[in-house]
Amino acid sequence: MARAKETPLLRLDELHIELPTRQGMRAVLEGVSLSVGRGEIVGIVGESGCGKSMTAQAVMGLLPAGARIAGGTIGYDGAELTQLSPEAMRRLRGREIAMVFQDPMTSLNPVFTVGEQLMEGPRLHLAMSRKDAYNHSVGMLEKVGLSRAEQLMREYPHRLSGGMRQRVMIAMALACRPKLLIADEPTT
């Protein structure tokens, strides 16, 4: 007996994105389609500037100012992301869908400690107490191979090496156990 094909966790159909220019709106993505099944790993390969990061930002609902989805759909676990309110997207981000951004130095807030930033997701999305979020965050830092995790919780991002900041970003992305993890050049 054949199994019914499972609905993809993520499905992009004919996604079109435009950015504002001096001459008006300009297409930067045209007709991107892909699907990602549960437990599946999908890699997007292409030259610099081809739209890999823009595609990831569209899924996260984090397009640059002025950018817009001009066509197509972004389906996630039965929901159409392009139709969700900003508040509904905030609830999904971190808990359901997480992203490891290219540049951890600009992704981490320089005025907050690593611990404050790492604990935010579990406290908000998993309703953890401060103590539980702290212990969970220390564990996440250890899982990504960072020693001295408790000491790192008190550090500011500028005090860490680039590789350490990248591991903090990975720990942050995994902290709420998302169903979908987007890694935008995580080894840059």
N, C-alpha and C positions, 0 to 999 in steps of 0.2 A: 504494500500500500504506500503510495507516494505521500510524503509530508507536504502540507501546504507551505508555500513560501512565506517566510516570516517578513513582516513589514520592516523596512530598514529603520534603524534608530534615527539616522539623519538622511535626508534626501533633498538635494538641490536640483531643481528643474528649470533650465533655461534662465538662470540668474543673470540679470543685466544691472550694472551699477554705473552711475554717472557722477562725475565730479564737476564743480563749477570752474570755469576758466574765464579769461577776459572776453573770449568770443562766445560765451554761453556754456551750457552744459555739454560735457564731452564724455562719451562712453569709455570706460576703463575696463569693464568686464562685459563680455557679450556671449550669452548663451552657455554659461557654465552649468554642467549637470554632473552630479555624482551621487552615490549613495554609500552609506556606511552601516553595516549590520552590527548587531549587538556582539561584542567581543571581537570584532574585526578591526584590523589595522590597515589603514589606507594612507598611502604616501602621495603627495602632490609634488611633482618635480617640474621645474621650469626655470628659465633664465630670470635674472634679476629684473623686477619691474613687470612681470607677466601677470600679476594679480593674485599670487598665493596668499599673501598677507591680507589683501583686501577681501578675499573670499572668507578667510577666517574671521575677520572683523565683522563682516556681514552676518555670519552665523551668531556671533556673540552680541549683535545689536550695538556694536561700537564703531560704526563708520565715522570717518573724520567729519568735522563740521562742514555742512554744505553738500556732502555726498548723499546720494539717495539711491534706493533700489528702484530702478525704472521698469523692471519686469521680472517675471519668474516667481518661483516660490522657494521657501526654505521650510521644509517640514521636519519637525523633531518630535519623535515619540507621540505621533498623532496630533500635534499642535502645529499650526501655521505661524511660524515666528514673525513673519512680516506683519501679521495682524495683531500681535500682542501689544499691550500698553507698555510704556516704559517701566511701570511698577511690576508688571507680570514678568518682564524680561529680567529685572533685578532679582526676582525670586528664583528664577532659573539659573542665573549666572552664579557660579561657585558651587551651588548644590547639585544641579543637574548637568550643567555644561561648564567646563573650566578650560582655561587657556594658559599656556606657558608662552609669554611674549618673547620677542627677539632680544630686546635689550633690557636686562634686569635693572640696570642703573636708573633708567627712566621709568620703569614700572614700579619700583619700590619708592615709597615716600621717604624723603631724606629726613623729615622731622619726627618720624616715629621709629621706635626700635623694631627690630626684626620680630620680636615676640608680640608686640602690639599688633603688627600687621598680620602675622601668622594666626593669631588667636581670633581675629575678627570674624573670619568665615565660620569656624565651628561655633562660636558664640551666637552668631546671627542665624545661620542655617540649621545647625544641629541643636540649638537651645542648650548648649553646654554652660555650666557654671564657669566662672573665671578660673578656678582651680583645675577643673576637668579640661578646659580648653588649653591651659598651660601645659598640663601633663601630655595631652594629645599632641600639642605642637612640638614639644621636646621629642616625643616619639617619632614624629614626622621628620624632623631634622636628622635624627639618627637613621631612619629608614633610607634617606637619600645620601647617606654616607658622610655626614658631618659629625665629627667628634666635638667634644666640648659643647654639646647642644645647649645646656643650661646657660653657659656663658654667652653663647651666640644670641640667645633670646634677649639679652640686655644690650646688644650692640646695635649701632646705627649702620644702615647699608653702606655708607661711604668707608666704613672701617673694614669691610670684607673685600676679598679678592673677587674678580669677575666670576671665577668658577664657583666660589661660595655663594655669591648672589644668585647665580643661575640655579644652584641646588635649592636655595631658599624659595625661589619662584616655583620650582617643581614641587617642593613640599607644600607650598601654599595652594597650588592647583589641585593636588591630591587630597588635601586635608578634609574635604567634605565628601569624599568618595563619589565623585561625579560619574554619571553614566557615560558621558562623552568627554574626552580630553583632547583638546586641540593643542598641538605643539608647533609653534611657528619658529622654525630654526632653533630648537632648544639647545643645540651644541655650538651655537655661534660663539 
